Amino acid sequence: MEPRTAAAFALRLAAAGIVPNDATALRAFADALGARLAAAAQAHGWVAEPPFPGATRGLETIGETLRLTFAVRLRAPSGETLGVAFTTLVGGRRPEIGVAPAHTPIPQDWA
């Protein structure tokens, strides 16, 4: 399995639950998810920069639904970049995680 695909699969396995559609509860969910994703990454020897949950543009409202997206650059123990993991939390749904190619930028205005 290609390393980027393996990373996406491992992180998806660590993500569980339904995202709450309340701002305070969603942020708490993101913190707890970040801890689970960090543990999954550590188990594979990966380093996340910035640390999980990652950089974000902040909470967004789409109609009556809340969305929060995070990004981290994943590095292998060798230092090689595996890719950029994007985690999207949408109220009422399961977390979505994808790993984009290594050269994918994380927007500079994300904190």
N, C-alpha and C positions, 0 to 999 in steps of 0.2 A: 504494500500500500504506500502510495506517495506520502511523504512526511506531512505536507500541508493537509491532506485528506485525513490522515491519522490524527492530527492535532484537532481538527474540527470535530471528528467523531468522539474523541476522548472528552473534549469540552462539552459537547452536547449531552454525553452520558452524565456528566456532573451537574448539569442544569436540570432542575426538577421544579415542579409546582406551577401554579397559575399566578401570573403577575397581577397584583391588586391594582385597582383603578382609583386609588387614593394617593395623593402626593406623598404624604408622610409614610404610609405603608409601602409604597413603591420604592422609596429611597431605602427603607430598612430591608426590603427584599433584595435590592441591588447590592447592599453591603454583605448580606448573608450569601448571596450567589457569588460575589467576588471572592469570599473566603473559600467556597467550594471549588471554584475555578482555579484559585491559587494552589490549593492542595492537589488538584489533578495535574496541573502544570509541574509542580514540584516532584510528583511521583514519576514523571517522565523526564525529569532533569531539565525542563525548559525554564527560561527566565522571561518574565513579562515586563516590558518597559512601556509606559509606566506600570506600576503594580496594579493587579486587578482590584477593583473592577475596571479601571483604566481611565483614559481621557474621555471627556464628554462635552457636547455643546450645551447640555442642560436639559431640563424637563421641557417637553413639547406637548401641546394640546392639539389634537386633531379631532374636531367636532367635540364630542364629550369624552373622548378616550385619551389617556395619557401615554406618552412614549418617551423612552429614555434609551439612548444608544451610547455605547462605550467602545473604545478601541485600545488595543495593546499590541505592541510588536513582540512576537514570540521568537526567542532565540534558543537554538539547540545548545547542549553543553559545550560543543565545539566553538560556539560564538556565531555560527551561521544563522542568518535570519530565516526562519521557517515561513513566516508570513505575518499578516496583520489580522488579528482576531477581532471581529466586530460582533458585539453582543447587543441585541435589540430587545428591549422589554416593552411590550404593549399590554396595557391593562386588559385583563380578561383572557389572555392567551399564554401559552407556554413560551419561555425564552427562546429566541432564535440566535444561533451562533454560526457564523461562517468565517473561514480563514481565507483572506484575499492573498494574492501573490506578494512576495517579499518587498517588491518595489512600490507597493501601494502606500501613498502618503497618509498620515494621520493629519487632519486639518490643523493648521497652526493655531487657530482661535479656540480649539478645544482645550479645556483645562483639566 
